[in-house]
Amino acid sequence: MKVFYGVQATGNGHITRARAIAPKLKQAGAEVTYLFSGRPWEKLFEMDVFGDYQWRAGLTFETKAGNVRYIKTAVRNNLPSFVRDVKSLDLSQYDIVVSDFEPVTAWAARLQGIKTVGIGHQYAFGYDIPKANADVMGNLVLKYFAPVTVGLGVHWHHFHHPILPPIIETDLEPAAVQPDKIVVYLPFEDINQVVRLLKPFHDRQFHIYSSTMPDERHPRPEHIHIKQLSRKGFQHDFADAAGVICNSGFELTSEALHLGKKLLVKPLHGQMEQNSNALALEVLQLGQVMQTLDGPTVEAWLQQSRATRVVYPDVARAVADWLMQGDLRVDKSWVDNIWSQVHRTDA
């Protein structure tokens, strides 16, 4: 079976999900062509699992200091180039087309009348789930950014709908935790503000992963470690960290829950998905939320020891097998069986 698989690369979460599914599809005998968009080609890293993948500029969102900037987003995206990419992408030779919120693939398939499967967190928003700051723009983005025929949504709870658990690499296993070690990944925030936020907490070791470096005119505290983005480096620090501070994207928070890390999230303002994720974490009592980079909230979170572990099954394999069957109907008993393998433990 030949599969064309488009992945939104603006953040790392979509790529992480595709990394989990890629080996399962290969083991199932699929011949997969991957396409990534939304991030400059030279900024993609550690992509060997995807083989000879394709790249397009696609569409992305402009952010500043933790806020989506819609006007700048509209100005910076090259819509004529996007339209050309959509029209020139020939999908006729593939048996199945998949989009993880990747717009070039989704719109090309729609124009060519090809049935498309959407795999990802955004497709869960087609159901009645916790939503925050839902506005016209947010709803339009979720509906039309990467439209598909069949949406296979994932979330931390099914909310009584055919939604699957998170798709993560389930071979991740908890390591002996260093109680004072905290991993920080806030890519949409100003790195200098993040350093100032964490500076007072000298009894913790903060490992901050960032694509930018802070202002070097001021001495960096010894308990704050700034590291360039690296999948292997991040996984190494993530494995024995006691907690995670991050934006309220879906994949990293899911991995933190799977390994039982205590979780503090700061949603990206202006993005309905992240605000809704923060709400869902509170509703499900899976983590804590701060709406701004707030020192007292960080202090309270550091002092509390409660963490929740939610062990997820190999959803990636289940999805790969489902795709290979070619039926593409989302059967309730199939979804229920997967959820029956999820186990939650509250510390």
C-alpha distance (Angstrom), angle and dihedral (degrees) to the residues before:
residue distance angle dihedral
M1 . . .
K2 3.80 . .
V3 3.81 115.4 .
F4 3.79 128.9 -171.7
Y5 3.81 109.9 -156.8
G6 3.81 122.2 -170.4
V7 3.80 118.9 -164.2
Q8 3.80 128.8 -167.3
A9 3.82 105.6 -131.4
T10 3.81 101.5 -174.8
G11 3.79 89.7 107.5
N12 3.79 130.4 17.3
G13 3.82 96.5 -111.3
H14 3.79 97.7 81.2
I15 3.81 90.7 46.4
T16 3.81 90.4 49.2
R17 3.80 90.6 53.6
A18 3.81 91.0 48.5
R19 3.83 89.4 49.9
A20 3.80 89.0 57.6
I21 3.81 93.6 49.4
A22 3.84 98.8 40.1
P23 3.84 98.6 75.3
K24 3.81 91.2 43.7
L25 3.79 91.5 54.7
K26 3.78 90.5 47.4
Q27 3.82 91.3 50.4
A28 3.80 89.2 49.9
G29 3.81 89.9 56.6
A30 3.81 99.2 -106.5
E31 3.79 120.8 150.7
V32 3.79 103.0 -141.4
T33 3.80 131.5 -168.6
Y34 3.80 112.7 -165.3
L35 3.80 126.6 -155.4
F36 3.81 123.5 -168.2
S37 3.78 127.0 -166.5
G38 3.78 140.3 163.9
R39 3.81 97.6 60.9
P40 3.82 131.4 68.3
W41 3.80 110.0 -93.0
E42 3.82 92.6 -123.5
K43 3.82 91.2 57.4
L44 3.80 94.5 59.8
F45 3.80 110.6 101.0
E46 3.82 139.6 -173.6
M47 3.81 93.5 12.6
D48 3.83 100.0 148.8
V49 3.81 93.8 118.3
F50 3.82 89.5 66.2
G51 3.80 96.3 56.6
D52 3.80 117.8 -157.1
Y53 3.79 96.1 -1.4
Q54 3.80 128.2 -179.9
W55 3.80 126.9 -124.2
R56 3.79 134.8 -155.0
A57 3.80 130.4 174.0
G58 3.80 91.0 -121.4
L59 3.81 120.0 164.2
T60 3.77 129.8 -53.1
F61 3.80 141.0 172.5
E62 3.78 125.3 -107.5
T63 3.81 115.1 -136.5
K64 3.79 136.6 -178.5
A65 3.80 128.2 -173.2
G66 3.79 93.3 -15.7
N67 3.79 98.3 -44.8
V68 3.81 132.6 106.7
R69 3.81 110.7 -123.7
Y70 3.80 105.6 -152.1
I71 3.81 97.8 -177.8
K72 3.80 92.7 50.9
T73 3.81 88.5 44.4
A74 3.80 90.0 57.1
V75 3.82 92.0 46.9
R76 3.79 97.3 45.9
N77 3.80 98.2 46.6
N78 3.81 113.2 87.8
L79 3.80 101.3 -136.4
P80 3.85 96.4 179.9
S81 3.81 89.5 54.1
F82 3.80 90.3 47.1
V83 3.80 91.5 52.4
R84 3.82 91.0 49.4
D85 3.81 90.6 50.9
V86 3.80 91.3 49.9
K87 3.80 93.7 49.4
S88 3.80 94.4 45.4
L89 3.81 97.2 49.5
D90 3.82 106.4 100.4
L91 3.81 111.7 -158.6
S92 3.80 97.9 167.6
Q93 3.82 95.1 108.1
Y94 3.82 95.0 58.0
D95 3.80 128.3 91.9
I96 3.82 95.2 -153.7
V97 3.79 131.9 19.8
V98 3.82 118.7 -156.2
S99 3.80 128.6 -172.0
D100 3.79 125.4 -169.1
F101 3.81 91.8 -163.5
E102 3.82 89.0 -58.0
P103 3.82 109.0 147.6
V104 3.82 102.8 -160.2
T105 3.80 92.3 57.2
A106 3.80 94.4 40.4
W107 3.81 95.6 49.7
A108 3.82 93.9 41.5
A109 3.81 89.6 54.2
R110 3.79 91.4 47.0
L111 3.81 93.0 51.6
Q112 3.81 90.3 48.2
G113 3.81 93.1 48.4
I114 3.82 93.0 -118.0
K115 3.81 120.8 151.4
T116 3.80 108.3 -115.7
V117 3.80 132.5 -162.2
G118 3.78 118.1 -145.4
I119 3.81 113.8 -153.3
G120 3.77 116.9 -174.4
H121 3.75 150.1 72.5
Q122 3.82 95.3 -78.3
Y123 3.80 91.0 64.5
A124 3.81 90.5 63.1
F125 3.81 87.5 69.0
G126 3.78 89.4 73.9
Y127 3.81 85.9 78.6
D128 3.79 134.3 61.9
I129 3.81 100.2 -84.3
P130 3.83 131.1 140.7
K131 3.80 107.5 -64.4
A132 3.79 129.7 -178.8
N133 3.79 131.3 -169.1
A134 3.78 90.2 5.5
D135 3.79 106.6 -180.0
V136 3.78 136.8 162.3
M137 3.81 93.5 -93.5
G138 3.80 94.1 48.0
N139 3.79 92.8 48.9
L140 3.81 91.9 47.3
V141 3.81 91.4 51.3
L142 3.81 92.9 50.6
K143 3.80 92.4 46.1
Y144 3.80 102.5 41.5
F145 3.82 108.5 20.4
A146 3.82 92.7 85.1
P147 3.83 109.3 -2.0
V148 3.81 118.0 -166.4
T149 3.79 139.1 -178.9
V150 3.82 97.4 -128.2
G151 3.80 119.0 27.1
L152 3.81 116.4 -155.7
G153 3.79 101.1 -168.6
V154 3.81 125.6 -167.8
H155 3.80 128.5 -157.4
W156 3.82 143.3 150.9
H157 3.81 89.7 -97.0
H158 3.78 134.0 21.3
F159 3.84 94.3 -132.9
H160 3.84 86.6 -152.0
H161 3.79 93.4 -61.7
P162 3.86 133.5 106.2
I163 3.81 92.1 -88.9
L164 3.81 121.6 137.6
P165 3.82 129.4 -137.7
P166 3.83 118.1 -101.3
I167 3.79 118.8 -64.4
I168 3.80 105.9 -130.0
E169 3.78 138.5 143.9
T170 3.79 98.6 -85.5
D171 3.80 94.7 -167.7
L172 3.81 86.0 81.6
E173 3.79 106.9 112.1
P174 3.83 129.1 -170.2
A175 3.81 114.8 -99.5
A176 3.79 128.5 -157.6
V177 3.80 102.3 -69.8
Q178 3.80 125.3 -126.9
P179 3.84 100.7 -141.5
D180 3.81 94.1 -149.4
K181 3.83 96.9 46.8
I182 3.81 119.3 103.3
V183 3.80 125.6 178.1
V184 3.80 115.5 -147.5
Y185 3.79 125.3 -162.7
L186 3.80 114.0 169.0
P187 3.82 103.5 147.9
F188 3.80 95.0 166.7
E189 3.81 94.9 53.0
D190 3.81 129.9 84.4
I191 3.81 105.0 -95.6
N192 3.81 91.7 -143.2
Q193 3.81 90.6 56.1
V194 3.81 90.2 49.0
V195 3.81 91.2 52.7
R196 3.81 91.2 48.8
L197 3.80 89.8 49.1
L198 3.81 93.5 54.7
K199 3.81 99.1 35.9
P200 3.85 96.7 92.7
F201 3.82 94.8 56.0
H202 3.80 100.1 82.1
D203 3.81 94.1 160.7
R204 3.82 91.7 68.9
Q205 3.78 133.5 66.5
F206 3.81 110.9 -134.9
H207 3.81 118.9 -161.0
I208 3.80 106.3 -164.5
Y209 3.80 119.4 -167.4
S210 3.78 112.8 -157.7
S211 3.80 141.8 155.3
T212 3.82 89.4 -139.9
M213 3.79 133.2 52.0
P214 3.82 124.7 -128.7
D215 3.78 124.8 -111.8
E216 3.80 105.3 -70.6
R217 3.81 93.3 -156.8
H218 3.78 88.4 87.1
P219 3.82 122.3 59.0
R220 3.78 113.2 -107.5
P221 3.82 116.1 -125.7
E222 3.81 114.1 -111.6
H223 3.80 92.5 -123.7
I224 3.82 92.8 59.6
H225 3.80 117.3 78.5
I226 3.83 118.5 -170.7
K227 3.79 114.8 -158.1
Q228 3.79 134.2 -178.0
L229 3.78 117.1 -115.4
S230 3.79 110.0 -82.4
R231 3.76 126.8 154.5
K232 3.81 94.3 -147.9
G233 3.79 93.6 43.3
F234 3.78 92.6 48.1
Q235 3.80 93.1 48.5
H236 3.81 90.2 49.9
D237 3.82 92.5 54.3
F238 3.79 93.4 37.4
A239 3.81 93.0 55.3
D240 3.81 97.2 67.1
A241 3.82 100.3 25.7
A242 3.78 117.9 119.8
G243 3.77 93.9 -146.2
V244 3.78 147.1 5.1
I245 3.80 130.8 -135.5
C246 3.79 111.1 -165.2
N247 3.77 146.1 135.1
S248 3.79 113.5 -82.0
G249 3.77 97.3 -98.0
F250 3.77 115.4 140.6
E251 3.81 111.9 -119.9
L252 3.81 102.2 51.5
T253 3.78 91.8 44.6
S254 3.81 89.0 50.5
E255 3.82 91.4 52.0
A256 3.81 89.9 48.1
L257 3.80 90.3 52.9
H258 3.80 91.7 46.8
L259 3.82 90.6 55.4
G260 3.80 95.5 40.0
K261 3.82 98.6 -113.1
K262 3.77 117.6 159.3
L263 3.76 107.9 -114.0
L264 3.81 136.4 -143.7
V265 3.79 116.9 177.6
K266 3.79 134.3 -171.6
P267 3.83 112.5 -162.7
L268 3.77 121.5 -135.7
H269 3.79 103.4 -110.6
G270 3.76 115.4 -123.7
Q271 3.79 93.8 26.9
M272 3.78 112.7 105.3
E273 3.81 94.0 -159.7
Q274 3.80 95.3 57.4
N275 3.80 93.6 43.6
S276 3.80 89.2 49.8
N277 3.80 91.2 48.4
A278 3.79 89.8 53.4
L279 3.80 89.8 51.1
A280 3.81 91.8 48.7
L281 3.81 91.7 51.0
E282 3.80 89.4 54.1
V283 3.82 94.1 44.3
L284 3.80 91.4 49.6
Q285 3.83 92.0 40.9
L286 3.78 92.2 -126.7
G287 3.80 100.7 129.5
Q288 3.79 148.0 -13.5
V289 3.80 128.2 -92.7
M290 3.80 134.9 -148.0
Q291 3.79 117.7 -171.4
T292 3.83 92.1 -158.9
L293 3.80 134.8 22.5
D294 3.78 90.6 -82.6
G295 3.80 122.3 176.8
P296 3.84 98.2 -158.7
T297 3.81 90.5 51.8
V298 3.81 90.7 50.7
E299 3.82 90.8 48.4
A300 3.81 92.9 50.7
W301 3.80 91.1 47.1
L302 3.81 93.0 49.4
Q303 3.80 91.1 52.3
Q304 3.79 95.6 51.0
S305 3.78 116.5 81.3
R306 3.79 100.8 -162.4
A307 3.78 115.6 124.3
T308 3.78 130.6 167.7
R309 3.77 124.3 -144.5
V310 3.79 119.8 -158.2
V311 3.78 112.7 -176.8
Y312 3.79 111.2 -152.2
P313 3.82 125.2 -159.8
D314 3.81 125.5 -127.9
V315 3.80 95.5 -73.0
A316 3.81 90.0 161.9
R317 3.80 91.3 65.0
A318 3.79 92.1 46.3
V319 3.81 90.5 52.1
A320 3.82 92.9 45.9
D321 3.81 90.8 51.7
W322 3.81 90.3 46.6
L323 3.80 91.3 52.4
M324 3.80 92.5 48.1
Q325 3.81 91.4 54.2
G326 3.79 87.8 62.7
D327 3.80 96.0 -149.0
L328 3.82 94.6 107.3
R329 3.78 95.3 -165.8
V330 3.82 113.2 137.7
D331 3.80 101.5 -133.7
K332 3.82 116.6 -159.9
S333 3.81 93.9 -139.1
W334 3.83 89.9 53.8
V335 3.81 91.2 52.2
D336 3.83 92.7 44.2
N337 3.80 91.6 51.2
I338 3.79 91.8 54.3
W339 3.81 92.5 49.0
S340 3.81 90.4 49.9
Q341 3.82 87.1 67.2
V342 3.83 94.4 57.3
H343 3.80 114.6 103.5
R344 3.82 125.5 -168.1
T345 3.82 126.2 -162.4
D346 3.81 122.7 -176.5
A347 3.81 114.2 -154.8
